[in-house]
Amino acid sequence: MTIQQRHTEVNKYFPPGRALNDEEWEKCISDFRKSADQWKGTNLERFAGDVSMAFLDDIERVHKAWIRRGND
């Protein structure tokens, strides 16, 4: 996956210009859980979980930046 592809995936789950609301966060986390769960019981289970967490960490970092920006 290229950096641009990664950014595209992050942007898919993160609306530009604002922080996520609670409902959007729940959907985002649920979607990533479903994605990682597809690999449970396989040799890619840990990798899928790690990749999901990396995306969620990116999304959370951007989310927090929008909140900080909104409080400026």
PyMOL Python script that loads the backbone (N, CA, C, O; Angstrom):
from pymol import cmd

cmd.read_pdbstr("""\
ATOM      1  N   MET A   1       0.854  -1.180   0.000  1.00  0.00           N
ATOM      2  CA  MET A   1       0.000   0.000   0.000  1.00  0.00           C
ATOM      3  C   MET A   1       0.893   1.233   0.000  1.00  0.00           C
ATOM      4  O   MET A   1       1.841   1.336   0.779  1.00  0.00           O
ATOM      5  N   THR A   2       0.573   2.155  -0.880  1.00  0.00           N
ATOM      6  CA  THR A   2       1.343   3.399  -0.932  1.00  0.00           C
ATOM      7  C   THR A   2       0.856   4.355   0.155  1.00  0.00           C
ATOM      8  O   THR A   2      -0.199   4.149   0.755  1.00  0.00           O
ATOM      9  N   ILE A   3       1.631   5.385   0.392  1.00  0.00           N
ATOM     10  CA  ILE A   3       1.235   6.400   1.373  1.00  0.00           C
ATOM     11  C   ILE A   3      -0.069   7.061   0.945  1.00  0.00           C
ATOM     12  O   ILE A   3      -0.947   7.298   1.775  1.00  0.00           O
ATOM     13  N   GLN A   4      -0.201   7.358  -0.343  1.00  0.00           N
ATOM     14  CA  GLN A   4      -1.434   7.985  -0.835  1.00  0.00           C
ATOM     15  C   GLN A   4      -2.644   7.071  -0.631  1.00  0.00           C
ATOM     16  O   GLN A   4      -3.715   7.538  -0.243  1.00  0.00           O
ATOM     17  N   GLN A   5      -2.477   5.776  -0.890  1.00  0.00           N
ATOM     18  CA  GLN A   5      -3.579   4.832  -0.669  1.00  0.00           C
ATOM     19  C   GLN A   5      -3.965   4.807   0.812  1.00  0.00           C
ATOM     20  O   GLN A   5      -5.146   4.744   1.152  1.00  0.00           O
ATOM     21  N   ARG A   6      -2.970   4.857   1.679  1.00  0.00           N
ATOM     22  CA  ARG A   6      -3.241   4.872   3.122  1.00  0.00           C
ATOM     23  C   ARG A   6      -4.011   6.121   3.507  1.00  0.00           C
ATOM     24  O   ARG A   6      -4.977   6.045   4.266  1.00  0.00           O
ATOM     25  N   HIS A   7      -3.594   7.272   2.990  1.00  0.00           N
ATOM     26  CA  HIS A   7      -4.299   8.522   3.279  1.00  0.00           C
ATOM     27  C   HIS A   7      -5.733   8.482   2.758  1.00  0.00           C
ATOM     28  O   HIS A   7      -6.651   8.984   3.407  1.00  0.00           O
ATOM     29  N   THR A   8      -5.917   7.884   1.589  1.00  0.00           N
ATOM     30  CA  THR A   8      -7.257   7.764   1.015  1.00  0.00           C
ATOM     31  C   THR A   8      -8.152   6.932   1.928  1.00  0.00           C
ATOM     32  O   THR A   8      -9.310   7.284   2.155  1.00  0.00           O
ATOM     33  N   GLU A   9      -7.617   5.827   2.451  1.00  0.00           N
ATOM     34  CA  GLU A   9      -8.395   4.992   3.366  1.00  0.00           C
ATOM     35  C   GLU A   9      -8.740   5.751   4.648  1.00  0.00           C
ATOM     36  O   GLU A   9      -9.872   5.682   5.126  1.00  0.00           O
ATOM     37  N   VAL A  10      -7.766   6.473   5.202  1.00  0.00           N
ATOM     38  CA  VAL A  10      -8.020   7.258   6.419  1.00  0.00           C
ATOM     39  C   VAL A  10      -9.094   8.302   6.141  1.00  0.00           C
ATOM     40  O   VAL A  10     -10.004   8.482   6.952  1.00  0.00           O
ATOM     41  N   ASN A  11      -9.001   8.992   5.003  1.00  0.00           N
ATOM     42  CA  ASN A  11      -9.983  10.027   4.670  1.00  0.00           C
ATOM     43  C   ASN A  11     -11.378   9.457   4.480  1.00  0.00           C
ATOM     44  O   ASN A  11     -12.372  10.145   4.712  1.00  0.00           O
ATOM     45  N   LYS A  12     -11.455   8.200   4.058  1.00  0.00           N
ATOM     46  CA  LYS A  12     -12.764   7.567   3.871  1.00  0.00           C
ATOM     47  C   LYS A  12     -13.525   7.498   5.202  1.00  0.00           C
ATOM     48  O   LYS A  12     -14.751   7.604   5.232  1.00  0.00           O
ATOM     49  N   TYR A  13     -12.792   7.322   6.281  1.00  0.00           N
ATOM     50  CA  TYR A  13     -13.421   7.196   7.592  1.00  0.00           C
ATOM     51  C   TYR A  13     -13.367   8.475   8.405  1.00  0.00           C
ATOM     52  O   TYR A  13     -13.803   8.499   9.556  1.00  0.00           O
ATOM     53  N   PHE A  14     -12.840   9.528   7.822  1.00  0.00           N
ATOM     54  CA  PHE A  14     -12.704  10.762   8.589  1.00  0.00           C
ATOM     55  C   PHE A  14     -13.154  11.945   7.753  1.00  0.00           C
ATOM     56  O   PHE A  14     -12.506  12.274   6.760  1.00  0.00           O
ATOM     57  N   PRO A  15     -14.241  12.587   8.128  1.00  0.00           N
ATOM     58  CA  PRO A  15     -14.735  13.718   7.329  1.00  0.00           C
ATOM     59  C   PRO A  15     -13.774  14.897   7.421  1.00  0.00           C
ATOM     60  O   PRO A  15     -13.365  15.274   8.519  1.00  0.00           O
ATOM     61  N   PRO A  16     -13.412  15.476   6.301  1.00  0.00           N
ATOM     62  CA  PRO A  16     -12.485  16.613   6.350  1.00  0.00           C
ATOM     63  C   PRO A  16     -13.146  17.834   6.979  1.00  0.00           C
ATOM     64  O   PRO A  16     -14.315  18.126   6.725  1.00  0.00           O
ATOM     65  N   GLY A  17     -12.388  18.532   7.790  1.00  0.00           N
ATOM     66  CA  GLY A  17     -12.859  19.799   8.331  1.00  0.00           C
ATOM     67  C   GLY A  17     -13.506  19.753   9.697  1.00  0.00           C
ATOM     68  O   GLY A  17     -13.911  20.789  10.223  1.00  0.00           O
ATOM     69  N   ARG A  18     -13.611  18.567  10.284  1.00  0.00           N
ATOM     70  CA  ARG A  18     -14.222  18.505  11.613  1.00  0.00           C
ATOM     71  C   ARG A  18     -13.868  17.187  12.304  1.00  0.00           C
ATOM     72  O   ARG A  18     -13.397  16.242  11.671  1.00  0.00           O
ATOM     73  N   ALA A  19     -14.101  17.149  13.593  1.00  0.00           N
ATOM     74  CA  ALA A  19     -13.886  15.925  14.360  1.00  0.00           C
ATOM     75  C   ALA A  19     -15.072  14.984  14.171  1.00  0.00           C
ATOM     76  O   ALA A  19     -16.168  15.417  13.816  1.00  0.00           O
ATOM     77  N   LEU A  20     -14.848  13.715  14.407  1.00  0.00           N
ATOM     78  CA  LEU A  20     -15.923  12.729  14.327  1.00  0.00           C
ATOM     79  C   LEU A  20     -16.877  12.893  15.504  1.00  0.00           C
ATOM     80  O   LEU A  20     -16.460  13.242  16.609  1.00  0.00           O
ATOM     81  N   ASN A  21     -18.156  12.637  15.261  1.00  0.00           N
ATOM     82  CA  ASN A  21     -19.086  12.595  16.385  1.00  0.00           C
ATOM     83  C   ASN A  21     -19.097  11.166  16.940  1.00  0.00           C
ATOM     84  O   ASN A  21     -18.479  10.274  16.359  1.00  0.00           O
ATOM     85  N   ASP A  22     -19.789  10.947  18.050  1.00  0.00           N
ATOM     86  CA  ASP A  22     -19.780   9.638  18.711  1.00  0.00           C
ATOM     87  C   ASP A  22     -20.285   8.524  17.796  1.00  0.00           C
ATOM     88  O   ASP A  22     -19.719   7.430  17.777  1.00  0.00           O
ATOM     89  N   GLU A  23     -21.336   8.795  17.048  1.00  0.00           N
ATOM     90  CA  GLU A  23     -21.893   7.783  16.150  1.00  0.00           C
ATOM     91  C   GLU A  23     -20.891   7.408  15.051  1.00  0.00           C
ATOM     92  O   GLU A  23     -20.746   6.233  14.713  1.00  0.00           O
ATOM     93  N   GLU A  24     -20.213   8.396  14.506  1.00  0.00           N
ATOM     94  CA  GLU A  24     -19.217   8.130  13.466  1.00  0.00           C
ATOM     95  C   GLU A  24     -18.039   7.335  14.018  1.00  0.00           C
ATOM     96  O   GLU A  24     -17.499   6.463  13.338  1.00  0.00           O
ATOM     97  N   TRP A  25     -17.640   7.642  15.264  1.00  0.00           N
ATOM     98  CA  TRP A  25     -16.554   6.878  15.889  1.00  0.00           C
ATOM     99  C   TRP A  25     -16.958   5.426  16.045  1.00  0.00           C
ATOM    100  O   TRP A  25     -16.183   4.526  15.722  1.00  0.00           O
ATOM    101  N   GLU A  26     -18.168   5.189  16.539  1.00  0.00           N
ATOM    102  CA  GLU A  26     -18.635   3.817  16.743  1.00  0.00           C
ATOM    103  C   GLU A  26     -18.655   3.047  15.425  1.00  0.00           C
ATOM    104  O   GLU A  26     -18.236   1.891  15.375  1.00  0.00           O
ATOM    105  N   LYS A  27     -19.140   3.682  14.359  1.00  0.00           N
ATOM    106  CA  LYS A  27     -19.181   3.028  13.041  1.00  0.00           C
ATOM    107  C   LYS A  27     -17.769   2.737  12.545  1.00  0.00           C
ATOM    108  O   LYS A  27     -17.494   1.655  12.026  1.00  0.00           O
ATOM    109  N   CYS A  28     -16.890   3.695  12.707  1.00  0.00           N
ATOM    110  CA  CYS A  28     -15.506   3.529  12.279  1.00  0.00           C
ATOM    111  C   CYS A  28     -14.854   2.343  12.989  1.00  0.00           C
ATOM    112  O   CYS A  28     -14.262   1.478  12.344  1.00  0.00           O
ATOM    113  N   ILE A  29     -14.963   2.305  14.296  1.00  0.00           N
ATOM    114  CA  ILE A  29     -14.373   1.220  15.080  1.00  0.00           C
ATOM    115  C   ILE A  29     -15.006  -0.111  14.698  1.00  0.00           C
ATOM    116  O   ILE A  29     -14.306  -1.113  14.550  1.00  0.00           O
ATOM    117  N   SER A  30     -16.316  -0.125  14.538  1.00  0.00           N
ATOM    118  CA  SER A  30     -17.020  -1.342  14.139  1.00  0.00           C
ATOM    119  C   SER A  30     -16.546  -1.840  12.778  1.00  0.00           C
ATOM    120  O   SER A  30     -16.313  -3.036  12.604  1.00  0.00           O
ATOM    121  N   ASP A  31     -16.402  -0.941  11.823  1.00  0.00           N
ATOM    122  CA  ASP A  31     -15.936  -1.318  10.485  1.00  0.00           C
ATOM    123  C   ASP A  31     -14.537  -1.934  10.538  1.00  0.00           C
ATOM    124  O   ASP A  31     -14.268  -2.937   9.876  1.00  0.00           O
ATOM    125  N   PHE A  32     -13.661  -1.334  11.319  1.00  0.00           N
ATOM    126  CA  PHE A  32     -12.302  -1.866  11.414  1.00  0.00           C
ATOM    127  C   PHE A  32     -12.291  -3.204  12.151  1.00  0.00           C
ATOM    128  O   PHE A  32     -11.514  -4.092  11.799  1.00  0.00           O
ATOM    129  N   ARG A  33     -13.127  -3.357  13.152  1.00  0.00           N
ATOM    130  CA  ARG A  33     -13.228  -4.645  13.849  1.00  0.00           C
ATOM    131  C   ARG A  33     -13.689  -5.748  12.901  1.00  0.00           C
ATOM    132  O   ARG A  33     -13.132  -6.846  12.882  1.00  0.00           O
ATOM    133  N   LYS A  34     -14.721  -5.434  12.113  1.00  0.00           N
ATOM    134  CA  LYS A  34     -15.224  -6.415  11.134  1.00  0.00           C
ATOM    135  C   LYS A  34     -14.125  -6.811  10.161  1.00  0.00           C
ATOM    136  O   LYS A  34     -13.974  -7.983   9.816  1.00  0.00           O
ATOM    137  N   SER A  35     -13.376  -5.835   9.734  1.00  0.00           N
ATOM    138  CA  SER A  35     -12.295  -6.091   8.788  1.00  0.00           C
ATOM    139  C   SER A  35     -11.240  -7.010   9.412  1.00  0.00           C
ATOM    140  O   SER A  35     -10.817  -7.987   8.794  1.00  0.00           O
ATOM    141  N   ALA A  36     -10.830  -6.698  10.613  1.00  0.00           N
ATOM    142  CA  ALA A  36      -9.823  -7.518  11.289  1.00  0.00           C
ATOM    143  C   ALA A  36     -10.368  -8.907  11.613  1.00  0.00           C
ATOM    144  O   ALA A  36      -9.631  -9.891  11.544  1.00  0.00           O
ATOM    145  N   ASP A  37     -11.648  -8.995  11.963  1.00  0.00           N
ATOM    146  CA  ASP A  37     -12.256 -10.287  12.322  1.00  0.00           C
ATOM    147  C   ASP A  37     -12.274 -11.279  11.163  1.00  0.00           C
ATOM    148  O   ASP A  37     -12.315 -12.489  11.381  1.00  0.00           O
ATOM    149  N   GLN A  38     -12.244 -10.774   9.944  1.00  0.00           N
ATOM    150  CA  GLN A  38     -12.219 -11.668   8.784  1.00  0.00           C
ATOM    151  C   GLN A  38     -10.995 -12.582   8.794  1.00  0.00           C
ATOM    152  O   GLN A  38     -11.001 -13.654   8.189  1.00  0.00           O
ATOM    153  N   TRP A  39      -9.956 -12.143   9.484  1.00  0.00           N
ATOM    154  CA  TRP A  39      -8.695 -12.878   9.474  1.00  0.00           C
ATOM    155  C   TRP A  39      -8.466 -13.695  10.736  1.00  0.00           C
ATOM    156  O   TRP A  39      -7.417 -14.325  10.876  1.00  0.00           O
ATOM    157  N   LYS A  40      -9.431 -13.699  11.662  1.00  0.00           N
ATOM    158  CA  LYS A  40      -9.269 -14.471  12.897  1.00  0.00           C
ATOM    159  C   LYS A  40      -9.080 -15.946  12.565  1.00  0.00           C
ATOM    160  O   LYS A  40      -9.729 -16.496  11.676  1.00  0.00           O
ATOM    161  N   GLY A  41      -8.182 -16.559  13.299  1.00  0.00           N
ATOM    162  CA  GLY A  41      -7.922 -17.978  13.112  1.00  0.00           C
ATOM    163  C   GLY A  41      -6.997 -18.284  11.945  1.00  0.00           C
ATOM    164  O   GLY A  41      -6.753 -19.450  11.637  1.00  0.00           O
ATOM    165  N   THR A  42      -6.480 -17.246  11.293  1.00  0.00           N
ATOM    166  CA  THR A  42      -5.534 -17.454  10.194  1.00  0.00           C
ATOM    167  C   THR A  42      -4.158 -16.971  10.622  1.00  0.00           C
ATOM    168  O   THR A  42      -3.992 -16.406  11.703  1.00  0.00           O
ATOM    169  N   ASN A  43      -3.181 -17.200   9.766  1.00  0.00           N
ATOM    170  CA  ASN A  43      -1.833 -16.737  10.093  1.00  0.00           C
ATOM    171  C   ASN A  43      -1.690 -15.217   9.933  1.00  0.00           C
ATOM    172  O   ASN A  43      -0.638 -14.658  10.242  1.00  0.00           O
ATOM    173  N   LEU A  44      -2.744 -14.553   9.454  1.00  0.00           N
ATOM    174  CA  LEU A  44      -2.718 -13.090   9.306  1.00  0.00           C
ATOM    175  C   LEU A  44      -3.507 -12.373  10.401  1.00  0.00           C
ATOM    176  O   LEU A  44      -3.665 -11.153  10.342  1.00  0.00           O
ATOM    177  N   GLU A  45      -3.998 -13.094  11.381  1.00  0.00           N
ATOM    178  CA  GLU A  45      -4.838 -12.490  12.427  1.00  0.00           C
ATOM    179  C   GLU A  45      -4.131 -11.335  13.140  1.00  0.00           C
ATOM    180  O   GLU A  45      -4.699 -10.251  13.273  1.00  0.00           O
ATOM    181  N   ARG A  46      -2.930 -11.553  13.586  1.00  0.00           N
ATOM    182  CA  ARG A  46      -2.205 -10.502  14.320  1.00  0.00           C
ATOM    183  C   ARG A  46      -1.896  -9.315  13.406  1.00  0.00           C
ATOM    184  O   ARG A  46      -2.034  -8.159  13.807  1.00  0.00           O
ATOM    185  N   PHE A  47      -1.482  -9.610  12.188  1.00  0.00           N
ATOM    186  CA  PHE A  47      -1.181  -8.553  11.232  1.00  0.00           C
ATOM    187  C   PHE A  47      -2.410  -7.693  10.954  1.00  0.00           C
ATOM    188  O   PHE A  47      -2.317  -6.466  10.941  1.00  0.00           O
ATOM    189  N   ALA A  48      -3.562  -8.328  10.734  1.00  0.00           N
ATOM    190  CA  ALA A  48      -4.805  -7.593  10.467  1.00  0.00           C
ATOM    191  C   ALA A  48      -5.165  -6.701  11.651  1.00  0.00           C
ATOM    192  O   ALA A  48      -5.592  -5.562  11.465  1.00  0.00           O
ATOM    193  N   GLY A  49      -4.994  -7.211  12.857  1.00  0.00           N
ATOM    194  CA  GLY A  49      -5.257  -6.403  14.044  1.00  0.00           C
ATOM    195  C   GLY A  49      -4.315  -5.219  14.141  1.00  0.00           C
ATOM    196  O   GLY A  49      -4.728  -4.110  14.480  1.00  0.00           O
ATOM    197  N   ASP A  50      -3.045  -5.460  13.841  1.00  0.00           N
ATOM    198  CA  ASP A  50      -2.052  -4.375  13.894  1.00  0.00           C
ATOM    199  C   ASP A  50      -2.342  -3.295  12.856  1.00  0.00           C
ATOM    200  O   ASP A  50      -2.231  -2.104  13.149  1.00  0.00           O
ATOM    201  N   VAL A  51      -2.712  -3.707  11.648  1.00  0.00           N
ATOM    202  CA  VAL A  51      -3.020  -2.742  10.596  1.00  0.00           C
ATOM    203  C   VAL A  51      -4.258  -1.934  10.974  1.00  0.00           C
ATOM    204  O   VAL A  51      -4.291  -0.717  10.793  1.00  0.00           O
ATOM    205  N   SER A  52      -5.269  -2.609  11.497  1.00  0.00           N
ATOM    206  CA  SER A  52      -6.482  -1.905  11.930  1.00  0.00           C
ATOM    207  C   SER A  52      -6.154  -0.873  12.998  1.00  0.00           C
ATOM    208  O   SER A  52      -6.643   0.256  12.947  1.00  0.00           O
ATOM    209  N   MET A  53      -5.334  -1.253  13.955  1.00  0.00           N
ATOM    210  CA  MET A  53      -4.963  -0.314  15.015  1.00  0.00           C
ATOM    211  C   MET A  53      -4.162   0.861  14.459  1.00  0.00           C
ATOM    212  O   MET A  53      -4.316   1.988  14.929  1.00  0.00           O
ATOM    213  N   ALA A  54      -3.310   0.611  13.467  1.00  0.00           N
ATOM    214  CA  ALA A  54      -2.538   1.701  12.867  1.00  0.00           C
ATOM    215  C   ALA A  54      -3.477   2.717  12.217  1.00  0.00           C
ATOM    216  O   ALA A  54      -3.292   3.924  12.374  1.00  0.00           O
ATOM    217  N   PHE A  55      -4.486   2.228  11.487  1.00  0.00           N
ATOM    218  CA  PHE A  55      -5.454   3.138  10.877  1.00  0.00           C
ATOM    219  C   PHE A  55      -6.227   3.900  11.944  1.00  0.00           C
ATOM    220  O   PHE A  55      -6.398   5.115  11.840  1.00  0.00           O
ATOM    221  N   LEU A  56      -6.692   3.196  12.963  1.00  0.00           N
ATOM    222  CA  LEU A  56      -7.453   3.865  14.015  1.00  0.00           C
ATOM    223  C   LEU A  56      -6.604   4.898  14.749  1.00  0.00           C
ATOM    224  O   LEU A  56      -7.101   5.960  15.121  1.00  0.00           O
ATOM    225  N   ASP A  57      -5.334   4.592  14.958  1.00  0.00           N
ATOM    226  CA  ASP A  57      -4.436   5.567  15.588  1.00  0.00           C
ATOM    227  C   ASP A  57      -4.296   6.822  14.731  1.00  0.00           C
ATOM    228  O   ASP A  57      -4.310   7.940  15.246  1.00  0.00           O
ATOM    229  N   ASP A  58      -4.160   6.626  13.411  1.00  0.00           N
ATOM    230  CA  ASP A  58      -4.078   7.777  12.503  1.00  0.00           C
ATOM    231  C   ASP A  58      -5.345   8.617  12.571  1.00  0.00           C
ATOM    232  O   ASP A  58      -5.288   9.843  12.660  1.00  0.00           O
ATOM    233  N   ILE A  59      -6.477   7.949  12.529  1.00  0.00           N
ATOM    234  CA  ILE A  59      -7.758   8.648  12.567  1.00  0.00           C
ATOM    235  C   ILE A  59      -7.903   9.399  13.887  1.00  0.00           C
ATOM    236  O   ILE A  59      -8.358  10.543  13.906  1.00  0.00           O
ATOM    237  N   GLU A  60      -7.518   8.762  14.984  1.00  0.00           N
ATOM    238  CA  GLU A  60      -7.609   9.420  16.287  1.00  0.00           C
ATOM    239  C   GLU A  60      -6.690  10.638  16.357  1.00  0.00           C
ATOM    240  O   GLU A  60      -7.064  11.665  16.925  1.00  0.00           O
ATOM    241  N   ARG A  61      -5.505  10.532  15.791  1.00  0.00           N
ATOM    242  CA  ARG A  61      -4.557  11.650  15.799  1.00  0.00           C
ATOM    243  C   ARG A  61      -5.144  12.855  15.046  1.00  0.00           C
ATOM    244  O   ARG A  61      -5.050  13.992  15.508  1.00  0.00           O
ATOM    245  N   VAL A  62      -5.741  12.591  13.897  1.00  0.00           N
ATOM    246  CA  VAL A  62      -6.355  13.670  13.121  1.00  0.00           C
ATOM    247  C   VAL A  62      -7.563  14.227  13.876  1.00  0.00           C
ATOM    248  O   VAL A  62      -7.767  15.441  13.912  1.00  0.00           O
ATOM    249  N   HIS A  63      -8.356  13.351  14.474  1.00  0.00           N
ATOM    250  CA  HIS A  63      -9.521  13.751  15.258  1.00  0.00           C
ATOM    251  C   HIS A  63      -9.110  14.720  16.373  1.00  0.00           C
ATOM    252  O   HIS A  63      -9.726  15.770  16.555  1.00  0.00           O
ATOM    253  N   LYS A  64      -8.077  14.358  17.101  1.00  0.00           N
ATOM    254  CA  LYS A  64      -7.609  15.213  18.200  1.00  0.00           C
ATOM    255  C   LYS A  64      -7.076  16.550  17.677  1.00  0.00           C
ATOM    256  O   LYS A  64      -7.243  17.584  18.323  1.00  0.00           O
ATOM    257  N   ALA A  65      -6.438  16.524  16.510  1.00  0.00           N
ATOM    258  CA  ALA A  65      -5.948  17.771  15.915  1.00  0.00           C
ATOM    259  C   ALA A  65      -7.112  18.692  15.560  1.00  0.00           C
ATOM    260  O   ALA A  65      -7.025  19.904  15.756  1.00  0.00           O
ATOM    261  N   TRP A  66      -8.201  18.125  15.038  1.00  0.00           N
ATOM    262  CA  TRP A  66      -9.376  18.946  14.723  1.00  0.00           C
ATOM    263  C   TRP A  66      -9.981  19.523  15.997  1.00  0.00           C
ATOM    264  O   TRP A  66     -10.425  20.671  16.002  1.00  0.00           O
ATOM    265  N   ILE A  67     -10.005  18.758  17.057  1.00  0.00           N
ATOM    266  CA  ILE A  67     -10.544  19.259  18.322  1.00  0.00           C
ATOM    267  C   ILE A  67      -9.673  20.404  18.827  1.00  0.00           C
ATOM    268  O   ILE A  67     -10.190  21.442  19.238  1.00  0.00           O
ATOM    269  N   ARG A  68      -8.340  20.218  18.799  1.00  0.00           N
ATOM    270  CA  ARG A  68      -7.428  21.299  19.235  1.00  0.00           C
ATOM    271  C   ARG A  68      -7.626  22.535  18.365  1.00  0.00           C
ATOM    272  O   ARG A  68      -7.666  23.658  18.868  1.00  0.00           O
ATOM    273  N   ARG A  69      -7.749  22.323  17.071  1.00  0.00           N
ATOM    274  CA  ARG A  69      -7.940  23.451  16.145  1.00  0.00           C
ATOM    275  C   ARG A  69      -9.232  24.185  16.439  1.00  0.00           C
ATOM    276  O   ARG A  69      -9.288  25.411  16.352  1.00  0.00           O
ATOM    277  N   GLY A  70     -10.274  23.440  16.789  1.00  0.00           N
ATOM    278  CA  GLY A  70     -11.556  24.048  17.098  1.00  0.00           C
ATOM    279  C   GLY A  70     -11.535  24.855  18.388  1.00  0.00           C
ATOM    280  O   GLY A  70     -12.359  25.749  18.581  1.00  0.00           O
ATOM    281  N   ASN A  71     -10.591  24.539  19.273  1.00  0.00           N
ATOM    282  CA  ASN A  71     -10.486  25.251  20.549  1.00  0.00           C
ATOM    283  C   ASN A  71      -9.535  26.427  20.481  1.00  0.00           C
ATOM    284  O   ASN A  71      -9.350  27.126  21.478  1.00  0.00           O
ATOM    285  N   ASP A  72      -8.925  26.663  19.325  1.00  0.00           N
ATOM    286  CA  ASP A  72      -7.992  27.810  19.176  1.00  0.00           C
ATOM    287  C   ASP A  72      -8.743  29.094  19.020  1.00  0.00           C
ATOM    288  O   ASP A  72      -8.132  30.154  18.884  1.00  0.00           O
TER     289      ASP A  72
END
""", "prot")
cmd.dss("prot")
cmd.show_as("cartoon", "prot")
cmd.util.cbc("prot")
cmd.orient("prot")
